[in-house]
Amino acid sequence: MSLKKNIKKILKEETISPNARNKFALGVLKFLHRRLYNFLNDGSRDLKEWPGETLDDFISRLSTDIKKNADDVMQIVFHGVTEKFNPLLSEIPIKDAIKWMYEFIFNYKNNGKDVEVEVVSDDDFWWYVKDNLFNCDDKFFLFVWDEYINNVEIFRSEGIKERLWGEIEDEVIEKMEDEEWQEENGVTFDRLDQEKSYFMSYWHYPMDSLGWDRYQLCDYYKDILESRDRDILYKVLKNYKTPKKQQIFIPDTFYWVIDKDLFY
């Protein structure tokens, strides 16, 4: 059975299993590698470098590159070097095509830990943020505390860190006076003004000194953002740069490819 017929057979299945999706993606990349290799084989290029002599070389290169710039990789997948839309991807919904190809490529060299993504159009991103609970990671905390709050004028002009210290100060004082709690949790305190300096300096102070868990801190940061603007989390997430959230442009629409671990 030809490659094209085999792919069409997979697409006709009522329920396309993960295994079938992987077969589909592999078939698409096999077709693409063959077409690129033949197109570029004019003697002027080192095909060992690009696209690679074997299919494994090609997919491995894409798998490394997609973690840095998903748009570049997906442009190759959907358009090759001829700017014509890949005919094998034209028969399925664009979001499905992006999801299947992205997940297969990303997971190809991912040490057995498969990543699952959501594909959301830019127009639907606001609703996606509103309908799903964001799962703060360390980079997000760092971004909000050390970059976003310090650099966005509305926050700098309001002295938001001072206001937030005021909201947390009573809890700090309570813990400073509770020697039993300190002993049980392995926490020590300095003078109150020194504690304030620690709070101002790093995002994880409530976890280190007050015994908060990550969920509490995540809710606290959301409150920080939404205290000024109810849509601020959406705005922050659009500007927050992380390999777990990448934007691509296929074929005339912007899409966000979002690692499901970023949301509950």
C-alpha positions, 0 to 999 in steps of 0.5 A: 500500500502506498504512503498516501493510501495508508495515511488516508486509511488511518484518517478513515478510522472512526476513532483515531487512537494515539498509536494511529496518530503516531503512524499518521505523523510518521507517514507525513514526515517520511513523505516530507523527508523524501520530498525535501531530500530530492528537492535539495539534492542538487549538489550544492548542499550537505544533505547530511546536515539538512534534512539528514541522510535518514528519516531518523536524522530528520525527525531528531533534528526537528525534535531538538529544534521544536523545543526552541522555535515551534513555528520554524519547525511547523512551517517546514512540516506544513510547507516544506521549502516550496511554500505549498501546503503539505497535501497529506495534512489538508484532509484533517482539521488544522488543530488536529494536524498541528496537535498530532505533528507537534506531539509526535515530533516533540516526544520523539527524543523526549526520554519516554516522557510524553508531552500532550498539548492543546492547540488554541487559536489566538482568538480563543486564547482569552476564553481558554485562560478563563476556562482553565486553571493556570498551574504556576511553575517556577519560571512564571513566579520569577517572571511575575515577581522580578520582571512583570511587576517591576517593569509594568508602569501600573504596578510600579506607580502603585508600589504593589510590593509594598501593598502586598507586604502589608497584606502578609505582614500580620502572618509573618509577625504571627509566625515570628511569635510562634516558636513551636511552629518554627521548630516543627517546620525548621524555620527561623526569622530575623528582625521584621524589617529584614524579613520584609527585605527577604519578601521583596527580594524573592518570589518564594518567600511565602513558601520558605518562611510561612509554610505555603504550598505551591497552590496557595502561592499560585492563587496569591500571585493570581490575586496580585495580578487580578487586583489591578485588572480582572483580565491581567492574567490573560495579558501576562500569559500572552507575554510570558515566554516559556517552552510550554507555550509557543505560537505558530502561524498556520496557514493564515491564523495564529495558534498557541500550542500549550503544554497541558501541564501549564493548566490543571 
